[in-house]
Amino acid sequence: MSEIEIFSNLDMRQFAARLRAARERAGLTQTQVALFAALNLGNYNELECGHKPGLRATTLYRLCQVLRVSADDLLGFDLPMAALAGETEA
């Protein structure tokens, strides 16, 4: 399995929204995040707009380092287990 395939089934629109929110919370511009994460600005913009078909693990790692968030935060795995199972809280 190639690195891109690891995250090729992500909902990239939801990832993009979480990425943008994390960047804004960090007080950084797209240019700054791209520079600090060693990404091409155009590629970063495509990630934040949800236009990329998938995500590489190394890219996710670098974004987490720059934005000081966990991979769970960006991937949406920070939800309670009941929410992930589709259960409602009592």
N, C-alpha and C positions, 0 to 999 in steps of 0.2 A: 504494500500500500504506500503510495507516495505521500509526501507531507501535505500537499494541497487537499488530498482526499480525506484527511482526518477531519477537517471542518467544512467539507463541501456540502453537507446537508443542513447547515445552519440556516435559520431565517435571517438573511442578511439585512433585511429592513429593520428588524428588531435589534440586531447587533449594531447597526448604524446609529440608531437612536440612543442606545446605551453608550456607544463610543462618543458621540457628540456631547451627551450629558456629562460624561466623565471629563472630557476636555474642557467644557465650560466651567465645571466645578474646580478644575485645576487652574483656571484663569489663563489658559494657553490658547494661542492661535493655531490654526491648522498648520501653518508654516513652521511654528516652533515644534509642534509634535512631530511632524515629518522629519525635521532636522535632528531632533534629539533621538528619535527612533531609527534614524538612518534609513528613512523611506523616501521615495520620490514623492514630491508634493501631489502630483496628479494621481498617483496610486492611493495616497492617503485620502485625498478628496473622494475618490471612487468608493473607498471603504466607508467613509462617513456618510456618503449619499446612498449607500446600499446597492451600488452598481457592480460590485465584484461578486463573482459566483461562489467564492469560498475564501478561506483564510488559512494561512500557513501558521504552524505552531510557533515558529521563530518570530513571526510578525506579532502574533498575540503576546508572546513573552515580552518583546521590546515595548509594545504599547502599554502593557501593565506596568512595566518599570517606569516609563516616562510619566504616566498618569497616576501612579501610586494607587492602583486598584488591583483587585484579584482577578484572575481569569474567570472565576465564577461570576463576578460582578458583570464583566463584559459579555459573557456567554449566557447570562440569565439563569445560572444555576444557583443563585443565592435565594431562591424562593423556598418557603417552607415545604417540607415533603408532602403535606396534605394538599397544597396547591398544585404541586407537580402531579399528584395522583388524581386531580380533578375533584377532590373532596372539599366540602365547605366546612369552615370552622364552626363549632357549636357555641 
